Amino acid sequence: MDDVGLETKHYEGPAGGWGSLGGIGRVLARELSTPAVLETLVRQNKTEGHMCTSCAWGKPAHPHIFEFCENGAKATIWELTRDRCTPEFFEQHTVAELLTWQDYDLEMQGRLTQPMRYDAATDKYVACEWDQAFAEIGHELRKLEPKSTVFYASGKASLEASYLYSLFARFYGHNNLPDSSNMCHETTSVGLKKVLGSAVGTCVLEDFDHCDAIFYFGQNPGTNSPRFLHPLQDAVRRGCKIVTFNPVREKGLERFVNPQNPIEMLTGHGTDLSCMYLQVRPGGDIAALMGLCKHVLCVDAQRLLDGEPGVIDRAFIAQHTHDFGTFAAAVAAAEWDEIEHVSGISRTELESAADIYIAAERTIAVYGMGLTQHVHGSQSIGMLVNLMLLKGNVGRQGAGVSPVRGHSNVQGQRTVGISEKPELVPLDKLATMFDFDPPREKGLTTVDACQGVLDGSVRAFVSLGGNFVRAIPEREAMEAAWTNMALTVSIAIKLNRSHLVHGNAAYILPCLARSEQDMQASGPQSVSMEDSFSHIYGSVGKRGPASTHILSELAIVAGMAKATLPAHPKWRWDAWTADYAIVRDLIAETYSEEFHDFNARLFTPGGFYRGNKAHDRVWKTASGKAEFTSPTGLSALGVGDAPGRFHLITMRSNDQFNTTIYGFSDRLRGLEGSRMILLINPGDMVRQGLKEGDIVSLTSDAGDGVDRLVAGLTVTPFDLPDGCLGGYYPEMNPLIPLWLHDEASKTPASKGVPVRIKV
């Protein structure tokens, strides 16, 4: 890149360090949170404390003094802002006007304080009472065919609220329960389930204390899960090697200065994390993994010829796996030239990385949405598992497959019934417990729900948190169709764009934050959630509510259900609202193997483990064994290369969490100010005749004849593979076709979007 005379944007410092503290300080100063927020942060992620609403990283049994990260602190401060979005604010602004505002400006109005309903005559939201909102929502839902409605969950709500939400949907008559997992890690739920029999990762937090190598794919801990940097640093210091595959060089995988280490903070001397950093092309992970497996099998064969012990674990493969021979034949048939071309990584580099895998006794494979959000993302997961199975790196200490989840309880919601797949829910048990006939028809995924909005078959959308309209693909077409629905309901903490793109009847229902005290008839309540490692934690909020007119998520769900459904002696909405422990008893009865003694174990230090069969080498697959699989091709992209075509990866800054924007600093990438930027490597800039600062548009190149456009992007040189572009999520979502998704899970393919640059 140097030969073109352009310098890429980058950040000289490490992840963590003073930059992290400065980022927290800026948000704290802006939100003017009360001094009590500091006490909340000290309690965050600790036993009998408040569990972070940001990512789903594990909470150790023996926490640090400050067991929170930059983004976790920002999330808590954001919730506990002094700003209030009152009915008076809505009196001053029409919905049409608010639709012209930026996402950041909407959320910066502060906490919602009272239930609001849309008034078409004035094009404004107006205040209403809770009883009125519930009665009117119930009236609208009773008019509709249940299967024409969608109950979406964002991934933050507690296990208790999620369990009742899923009951509400099924009592009402549908399984249309998509959640934010459909947009990120549903590929994991489908892909891992097929090959390991487990819909979630196989590791526990303690495994990172014992691994010798970590192979890291498509996840950025510096931005998305900064507390992960502590175990990564500890692992490297005891000799573990980290090999990273990611199109973007992320500081969170290069170098870390621990903010809780005074010496590191004073000296600036941190820890170099990745011993190899390989910038794989978008969709090139299958090819890269094929190259790793090819070298492992080659070295294994050579060692046997030399009379030395082999590399692969033949005893494990024979006892615990199926179809190794077919996979080995596929590896042998793969050509190095194609592996190098598709992955963008040289054979020498892949062989060096494979040598690290060979030398390690115990390896953990970590991955994020860079691996899953592709048309063949499920096959990418299959290839990752293939690599791990070769040396028996599943189901033993210090080894396993570890997807890193986003939203704090997105995995837990699936565990307790938020699923469109009826086969994953104990419907017969629910039928007995609650004396009803559950719907058995498969529900709608996120993509299915969007298609239903477009074709008019979906008439109502209820959202338990989130900013769905902003998060989904094909946004321009979706927003145009969204207003044709009869009813939209949003349970929320702050105002966002999804509230402004509404149905004929529309309601915004403000809820408590997790850090706030939840007082019900039986006294203060606790809630629970599940982390990425299948551990369950209790959480207790202590702060005073933002308003006397807001309710808990559980109370809102129960209020809507009670107003919608007929009275039933076993549907005890008032009792369940009064005492959440009763709901936990119901969860324990429904999922007895995993949640037995739920209330007694609620505040176990480090959480209680609900178990994972694959972790114990019990394979709930079709063959009863872990499955070797052979990919249909080496690229995970659904739309391949073509002259002038680029593949766009959507990215998050370290000043955001999902669609929530805390500010306009992407410090860890050296980017500040506007989010309307186009990241491109200098070589591609020259080939396209572009210079830094040019304003361009991106257009869809999906080949379906649909015009999709994002304009006003500033060209910014950045260290990316050839043919790869970067842009921010959710600003780039209009370029993603609704049909461009993982074949098995329907997860949108946001990490390989075919586009062209338009000057």
N, C-alpha and C positions, 0 to 999 in steps of 0.2 A: 504493500500500500504506500510505502514511502515514496515510490517513484512517481506518484501522481501529485506530490507536493501538498497534500491535504492532511491536516491533523485531526484525528477523531476525538470526539468528546469523551472524556473519561474523568474518573475521580481518583486522585492520588492517595487519599487516606484509606484506612481500613474500614470494615464494618465494625459497629460498636463505637467505643471510644467517646471522645468529647462531642463528636458529631451527633451521636445518638442522644446524649443528654441535651444538646442544644435543640434537637428536633422536638423533644418532649417539652422543653421550656417554652418554645415558641407557641405551641398549641395551648399550654397552660396559661400563658399570658393573654392569649387572644380570647379564650373561652371565659376568663375571669371566674373560674371555678372557685368554690369556697375552700378555705384551708383544709376542711375535712376530707377533700379529695386525696390528700397525702396519706391520711390514715387508711382510706380505702385501698390505695395502692400498696401499702405495707401489708394489708390483709389479703391481697390478691393472690390467688392460686395456692392458698394455704389451708390446711385442715380447719374446719369451722369458719372459713373465710368466704370471700366472694370469688367465684371462678370467672376468669377472663371471658369476655364476649367476643374476643378476636379469634385467633386460630385454635385448633384442637390439639395442640402439642401437649404431651403428658405433664402431669404435676407430680414432682418427686415427693417421696415420703419425708425426706429431709431437705426442705427447700432452702434456697439462698435467703439472705436477709431481705433482698428485694427480688422477689420471684416474678418479675414482670419485664417485658421488653419494650422497646420504643413504640411499636405499633399497639401492643397491649395497653400501655399507658395512654396513648392517644385515644384509643377506643373508650377507655373509662372516663378520661377528661371530657371527651366529646359528649358522652352521655350525661355527665354531671355539670354541663354548662349552666351559667346563670341566665342565658338568653331564653326567652319564651316566645313561642309562636302562638299567640292568643287569638280568640275570635275577632278582636279588633284588627289584627293584621289582615285577616281574610275580608273584613269589611272594606278595606282600602284597596284591594287588588282583585281584579277578575281573573278567572282561570286562564283566559286567553292571554292576558298580560304575563302571568306567571310562567306560562309555557315558553316565553322568550328568555327567561332567566337561565343562568348556568346552574348545573347541579350543585356546585359548591355554594352558591348564593342562596339557593333554596334551603339547604340543610343548615346554613349558618343563621337562619332565623330562630333556631333554638328548639327547645322541647315543645311538642304539642301539648296543650293543656286541657282540651275539652273535646268530646265527640262532635264531629262535624258532618253535615249532609250537604250534598250538592243541590243548589237551587238554580234550575234552568232559566228562570225568568230574569235573574240578575247575573247569571254566569259567575256566581260566587259560592263558596262554601259558607254555610251558616251554622251556628251552634245549635245543638239539640241535646236533649237529656238521654241518658243511657237507656231508660225504658222505652223511649220513643224509637231510638236507633234499633234496638233489638227487635221490637215489635214490627217495625217496617221491613227490616231485613228478613225476618221470619215470614212475613206476608209475601214478599217477593220470591223467596225460595220455595214456598209452598205452591206458588203458581207455576213453577217450572218443572219439567221432567228432570229428576235428580241426575241422570246421566248426561244432561246438558250443562252441568255445573262442574267447576274445577275448584278444589281446595288445595292451594299451593302452600308449601312451608319453606321458609328461607334457610333453615339450618341453624338458627340461633335458639329457638324456643326450647324450653326444658323438656325432659323426658315426660314429666307429668302433663304439661300442656299438650305435648305432641301425642301422647297416648289418647287423651280425651278428644283431640282434634280428629284422629283417625276413627275413633268410635262415632263421633258426630257424623262423619262422612258415610260410614257404613250403616248406621241407624237410618240415615236419610235415604241411602240407596245407591251408592256408587263407590268405586275404588279409584276415582280420579284424584290421586294424592301424589302428584309429582313434587319434588323438592329441589333444592339447589344442587344436590348431588347429580341430578340429570344433566347439569351444565358443566360438571367438572369431573367427578370421580365415579360416575355410573359405569364407566368403562372398567374400573376396578371391580365393581360389584359383579359385573357379568364375566369379565375376562378371568379374574382370579377364581371365581366360583367354578368356571369350566375346568381349569387345570389343577387347582388345589382343593376344590370343594369348600373354600372359604371366601366369603364376599368381602372380607377385610384383610388387612395386613396380618402377617404371622408373628411379628416381633413384639416384644415388650420393651419398655424403656431400659431395663437393666441389660438388655442384649448389647447396647452400645458401650457397656463397660468391658466387654469381652471380645469384640470383633477385631480381626487383624487387617481387614480391608473393608472399605465402603465404596461401592460403585453407585454413582449418583447421576440420575437422569432427570432433566427437565424440571427442576424445582429450585427456587431461590430463597434460601433461609434468611438472608439478610433483609429481605422485604416482607416475606410472607410468614415466617415463623422464626423470629430472631432468637427465641430461647433455645432453639435447636443448636445454636452456635456454641453453647457451653459444652454439651456432650461431644460435639465435633472437635472442639479444641482439646478436651480431655483425651479423646481417642488418639489424636495426632501426637500429643505429648507422650503417650505411652508406646508409641511406635506404629499405630495403625496408619495405613496409607489410604488416602481418598483419591479416587479417580473420577473426574467429572466429565459428563457429556452434556453440553448445552450450547445452543447457537450463540448465546450472549455470555460474555465474560462477566460474571456477577461477583462483586466484591465480597459478598457473603460467603463465597466459596473459595476466595483467594486468600484473604487475610482478616484476622479478627483481633481487636483489642478489647479485652473484657472490662466493661465499665465498673465491675465490682472488684477489680484487682487494682489497688492503689499504685503499685509499682508500674504496671502496664499503662495506667492512665498518666502517670507522671513522666514516664520515659517514652511513651508511644510505641514501645516494643511489644508487639503482639505475637500471634502464631500464624505462620503460613499454613493454609489448610490443604488445598489440593496439590498432590505431587505431580499429577498430570491433569491438564485441562484441555479437552478436545472439543473444538467447536463444530459439532455435528450439524449438517444441513437440516432444515425443517423436514420432518418425515423420514430422516435418515437413520433413526434408531434401530430399526429392524436390521438394516445392513450392517451397522456398527456391531450389534450383538451377534450377527452371523459371523462377522470377522473374528470376534473374540472366541466364539465357540469353535470355529474352524481351527484356530491356532491351538486351543486347548486339546482338541482331539488329535491334532497332528503331533503335538509334543507327547501326548499319551502313547500314541502308536510308536513313535521313535524310541521312547524309553523302554517299552516292552521289547522292541527289537534289540536294544542294547542290553537286555537282561536286567533292567532296573525296574523298580516298582512303577506302576502306571500312575497317571494323574487323577483320573476320574474314580469315583467311588462305586465300583462295580457291585459291591454287596448291597448298597443302598438302591442302586438302579434296578437290580434284580428283584429285591423285596418290595420296593415301594413305588416303582414307576411303571408306566405303560407306554408302549410304542416308541421305545428308544431307537430301534433299528430303522424305522421310517425317517425319524429325525436325523439320524447320523447319515443316512443316504442323501437327504436334502442338503446337509452341510457339505458333504463331499462334492455335490453337484454345483454348489455356488462358486462362481468365478471371482477371483480377487479383483479383476478390473472393474466389474460391476459393483462389488462391495465398496471399493474406493470411490467410484463415481457417485453412487447414491448417498453414501455417508458423508462424503467430503473429507474423509480422514484417510491418511496414507496407511498402507499395509504395515509399514514399520511401526507407526504409532499404535495401531491396533494390536500388533503382536507384543509390543512393550507393555501395553495395558493388560493384555491377557497373561503375561508373565507375572504380573502382580497378583492377579487372581489365582494363578497356579501356586504361587508361593504362600498364599494366605491359607491358614488352616480354617478360619471362620470368616465368612464374608456376609455383609448385609447389603442388599440392593434397595436403595432409596429412590423414589420417583415422585413426580408431580404431574401437573397438567401438560407439561411439554411432551410427555410420553402418551398421555391418554387422549388429548383433544385432536385426534386425527381420524380420517375415514377408516384406517386400519389400526386404530389405537389398541383394540383388543388383541390383535396379532403382535403388536409391540410388547404388550404385557406377557403374552405367551412366550415370546423369544427371551424376555428377561428371566422368566421362570425356567426356561430351558437351561440357561447359563447356570442358574443356581442349583438345579437338580444334578448337573454333571458331577458336582463334588458333594452332594448331599447337604447343601447349604439351606435347608428348610427343616424346621422342626428340631433344632438343637440350639443350645445356648450360644449366643454371639453370632447367630446366623439367621437369615430369613429375608422376607420381602416386606418392605415398610413404605407404603404410600403415605404421603404427608397430606392430611386433610386441611381444608380451609376453615369454614365456619365452625364455631366452637362445639356445636352439637349435631352437625350434619350426619355423622355416623350414627349417633344415638337415636335420632329420629327414625331412621330406617329400622333400628333394632326393635323399637316398640310400636311399629305398625304403619309409619308413614311410607307407604309403598303402593305403587299402582299394580304390583304383581301379586295377585291373590294367593299364589302358591307359597309366598314367603311369609304369610300371616296365618296363625293358627285359627282359621275361621270356625272350625267345628267347636273348638273350646270357647271362642267368643259367643257362638250361638247358644251354648249351654249356660254360660255365665250370665248372659244378658237377655235370654229368652227372645231371640229374633232370628230371622233368616237372612244371613249376610249375603250381599251381592257376590257372585262368583265370577262375573265377567271381568276380564283384564281392563284396568283403567288406562288413563292417558298419561304418557310421558310429557315432559316439557315440549318437545317437538310436536307431539300429537296435539297437545293443548293449543299450541300456536296455530297449527293447521286448522283446528276446529274453530278458532276465532276467525281465521281468514275465510273459511267456507260457511260460517254462520251456525255451525252445529253446537258450538259452545256459547251459552247464553248468559252465564254468570261466572265470575272469577272472584274467589275469596282468597286473600293473601295473608298468611300468618307471618308478618315481617317481610323484609326484602324490598327490592326495587325492580320487580320482574320485567316491566316494559323496557327499562333501561338496560337490563342484563342480557336480553335475548337476541338471537340473530334476526336478520331481515327487518330491522327496526322500523324503517320508514313505512313499509307495507303493514307491519303489525300495528303501529300507532293509528294508521288510517282506519283499520278494521276494528280496533279496540272499542271505539265509541258506538259501535252497533250493538254491543251487548246490553242486556236488560239491567244487569246489576254488577257493580264492582264494590268490593269491601277490602279495605286495607287496615290491618292492625300494625301500628307503627309507633316509633318514638319521635322521629322528626319528619318534616315534609320532604318528599322527593318527587321526581318527575312522574312516577307511576300513579301518584294520586291525582295528577292533573290530566292524565289521559284516561278518561273514565267512561263508565257506562251510563245508561239513561238514569238510573238511580245509583248514587255513589255515596259511600260513607268512609270517613277516616276515623279510626278508633284508636285513641292514644293509650299506650300501655306503659307499665312500669319498666324501668331498666333493671337489669339483674343486680346491680349494686345498690338498689333502693329497697327499703324494708317493705315486705309484702305482709300486711296485716289483714287477717281474715277472722271469722267468727271464733275460731278456736285459739287465736293468738298469732304471733309471728310465724311465717311459713319458711320452709326450706325447699329448694328445688334441686334437681340433679341433672347431670349431663355425662356424656361418654367421650373419651379422647380417642386419638388415632390408634391407641394400643389396647382398645377394648376394656379400659378401666373406667369405673363409674365413680363420680364425685358428688358430694353434697355441696350446696352453695347457699350462703346466707347473706342477704343484703342488709345494710345498716343505715344507709343514708335516707333522709326524709324524701318522700316523693316530690317530683317536680310540680305537682298540682294535686289538690284535693279531689279533682274531677277525673283522675285517670284510674284505670283498673289494671290488674295483672293480666297477663296473656291467658292464663287458665280461666280466670273469671270471665273474660270476654268470650272465650270459646264456649264456656258453659252457658253464658247468657244468650248467645246466638242459638245454641242447640235447644235450650229450653223454650225459646220463642218459636222455633221452627217445628219441633217434633211433638207428637202427641205425648200425653202423660203416660208413664210406664213405671210400675213399681220398682223395677230394677235399674232404671235410669235416674240415678240420684244426683242430679246436677247441683242442687243446693248443698248436699252433704259433701260432695267432692270439692266444691269450692271452699267450704268452711274448713276443711282439714285435708291437706295434700297427702298426709300419711295414708289416708284411706285409698287414694289413687295409687300410691306405691304398693299397697297391698294387692290391688288389682293387677298391677304390672307383674308382681311376684307370682300371682296365681296364673296369669296368662303365660308367662315365660319362666316357669318354675325352676328349670335347670340353671338358668343364668342369673335369675334375680331372687333366689330364695333368701329369706331373712333380709330383705331389701332395707327396711327401716333400721334394723339393728346394725347393718354394715355401712350405712349411708356416709358416715364421716370417718371411714377407715383411712389412716394416713397413706397417701399415695394412691388412693382409690382402691376399690375392690375389683378383682379381675373376673369378668363374666365368662372367660374361657374362649378357646379357639381350637377346634379339632385339628386343624392343620398344624398348629403349634405343637400338638402332641403326636403328630404323624398318623393321624386318623383322617383318611381322605374321603370326603363325602362327594365323590365324583361318579360319573356313570360307570367307570371300570372298577371303582373302589381303590384306585391308586392315583398317584400324581401323574398328570398327563404331559408327556412330551408332545409338542405340536410343531407342525411345519408350516411356515407362512406361504401365502399364495404368491408373494413377490417380495422384493427387498425394500420397497418404499411404502411408507404408511400414508402417503398423500393419495387423495382420491382423484385429483387432477394433476397430471404430471407436468414435466417441463415442456416449454415451447419458446421459440424466439420472442423476446420482449416480455415474457411472462415472469413475474416475481411471485414469491410465496411469502405472504405477510404473517408474522407472528404478533399476536396481541399481548401486551405487557401491562403490568401494574407498577406504579411508582412506589417508593418507600414512604410516600405521603398519602397513601390511600389504603383502604381495605375493601376488596370487592368494588362495589359501585360508590362507596363512601369516599369522598375526597376531603382529606384534612388540610390540604394546602397544595402549593404548586412547586414544591421542591422535590426533585428526584436526585437527591444528594449522592447516592451511591453510584449513580451513572454520570455524574457531572452535568446534569441537566436542570435548568431552573426556568421558572416562568410558565410559558404556554404549554398546554398539553396537546395542542394541535401541531405536532411535529411528525416528520417522517424520517426515521433512522435508516441509513443506507451506507454501505461501505464505499470508500473513496473510489475504488476501481469501477464500481457500477455507476457512480456519479459521472465519471469521465465518459464511460461508454454511453450514458444517456444524455450527455451534453449538459449536465447540471452543475451548478455551483452552490456553495453553502449560502443559505438564506433565500434561495429561490422559493417561490410559492407555487405549489403544484396540487393536483388532485390525484386520488386513486380511484380507478374504476374496476368493477368486477370483471374477471376474465374466466368465469366459470363455464362458459360455453352454452349457457341456457337461454341466451337472448334477452335476459332481464338487465335493465340499466340500474346499476347500483353505483353510488358516487359518494365520496367524502372529499370535500374541497377545503382549500385554505390551509394546507399543510406546509410547514417550513422545512425545507431540505436541511438535514443535519448529518454530517459525517459521523459514522459510528463503526465500531469493530464488529462486523457481522460477516457470515459466510457469503460468498458470491451468490447472487440470486435471491437473497433473503432481505426482507424489509421488516422494520419494527415500528409499531405504533401503539398508542395507549388503548386499553380497554376501559370503559365501554365506548369510547369515541369512534372506534373502528367497526363496531358491530353492524352498521348498515351494509357493510361489504360482505358479510357472511351469509351465503344462501341458507335458507332453512333446511334444505335437503342435504347440505354438506355436513354429514355427521358420521360418527363411528357406526359401522354397519351392524354391529351386535347390540350396542347399547343406546344408540341415537344421541350420544353426547356430541354437541356441536364441535366441528373441526376448526377451532379458533387458532390453532398453531400452525396452520398451513393453508391460508386463504389465497386462492389464485387471483392476482390483480395485475393491472398495468398502470404505469405512471403517465399522467396526462398533464402536459405543460399548459 
